[in-house]
Amino acid sequence: MSAPRRSGVPRGSVWDTPRTPGSPGAWDREPEPTALATGASGRAGAVAPPRRGPADPVRALMHRHRELCERAVDPLEIAAGLEAHGVTDRTAARFRHRDVFTLAEELYARVPRVGDSAGPAPAREDSPRARWVAYALLPGVACVATVAGLELAGGRGRLAIGLTGTLVVAVALALCLRHGPLRAEGRTAPAARLWVCWLLGYAVFGDGLLRQVVAGGPDGPWAMETTTLVALAAALAPAAWCAHLLAVHARRKLAASRGTEEFGAAARPLLLGVTGLFVGLLLCLQTAVASVTGGSGRAGLAAGVALGALLFLARLLTVHGFHRPASAGLAAAAALQAAALSAVLASRLPGCGFVASPVEYLLDAGGAEAVPAVACTVAALALLAHATAALSRASAHAGRTGAADRHKAQAPPEPH
């Protein structure tokens, strides 16, 4: 990143009294009154009108965001925090800077950091650690072992294996989401867990239940489908790797960008590419698991891939601090699935047969798997559109400090 932009004021004038590198003007000193004592005709003694505003335009911004500047480990986190408070490149021009990044560099140079005497901050690590890679592999291994045990066991042993396997998978999933690139540091919306449980439960039991409801039931237990669940558990490792890939490359593009617009233009295709990569890997896993378990056809593959893409985008948004849109996307998919079941039941009322017409059309086109496929695809596309805008902002990739500052920010945006 380039050095902070210096002011165009000629050196040696009364305006040029910098006290730190690259600061355009004095911090606290004002030009002497005699230096301004010239009138319109150049006669000495005519006092000029009082000047509005300080000699240093950055000083007020520096004091307002002093806590952010003191705790930042590099200028990028200051730039992200300023953007979270509404400071744009247009606003930075009012402070004699071409963009937010150069303004953040001056603030970083002028404000001493907390704990500077303890030495430089440790460098960020870009290579994945073996620990979170192992945690990401655990849910898939546990889920495969549980499904294999269910196929081999019978009677009460089947129930015991199912309960034990569910507990082990839940613990492995919690470890995976608390370490590595998928860690959200407590920013998950409370309702999001409920929607995820519904979506995973529907992936296992929903298609069988819908078939029985359409046939006039439900009558007794319905079929259980484990292909999607196993594929999603195995896809946690690719999801963690893709999230790590996005974070590393976004950070590098943020360091190399010369403005927020340039970074946004580079971050959008990066997000789309990482999402496409994950969807491709998930499709391969889904196909492999279906070939072993004898799972459903194309509609079932589409439903599993759509659900995986929805969960991946929701987790990305949550990790980067946008937990409310993520929860809303999950809730929308769950609502569409519940609406399909409710519509079939409501069509049994006199004169309400038309309510189930969209569901019947989907059943005729692709079977029961078409309902979750459409619901999750619509929600995933909506989250992708939102993530393309939200994750192309510098404040979304500032690390823990930038994310915490974005959540604590309550002040109104800076004037544009």
ABEGO torsion letter per residue (X at the ends): XBBBBBBABBBGBAABBBABBGBBEBAABBBBAAAABBBAAGBBGBBBBBBBEBABAAAAAAAAAAAAAAABABAAAAAAAAAAAGBBAAAAAAAGBABAAAAAAAAAAABBBBGAAAEBBBBBBABBBAAAAAAAAAAAAAAAAAAAAAAABBEAAAAAAAAAAAAAAAAAAAAAAABEAABAGGABBAAAAAAAAAAAAAAAAAAAAAAAAAAGOBBEBBBBBAAAAAAAAAAAAAAAAAAAAAAAAAAAAAAABABAAAAAAAAAAAAAAAAAAAAAAAAAAAAAAAAAAGBBBAAAAAAAAAAAAAAAAAAAAAAAGBAAAAAAAAAAAAAAAAAAAAAAAAAABBGAAAAAAAAAAAAAAAEAAAAAAAAAAAAAAAAAAAAAAAAABAAAAAEAAAAAAAAABABBBBBX
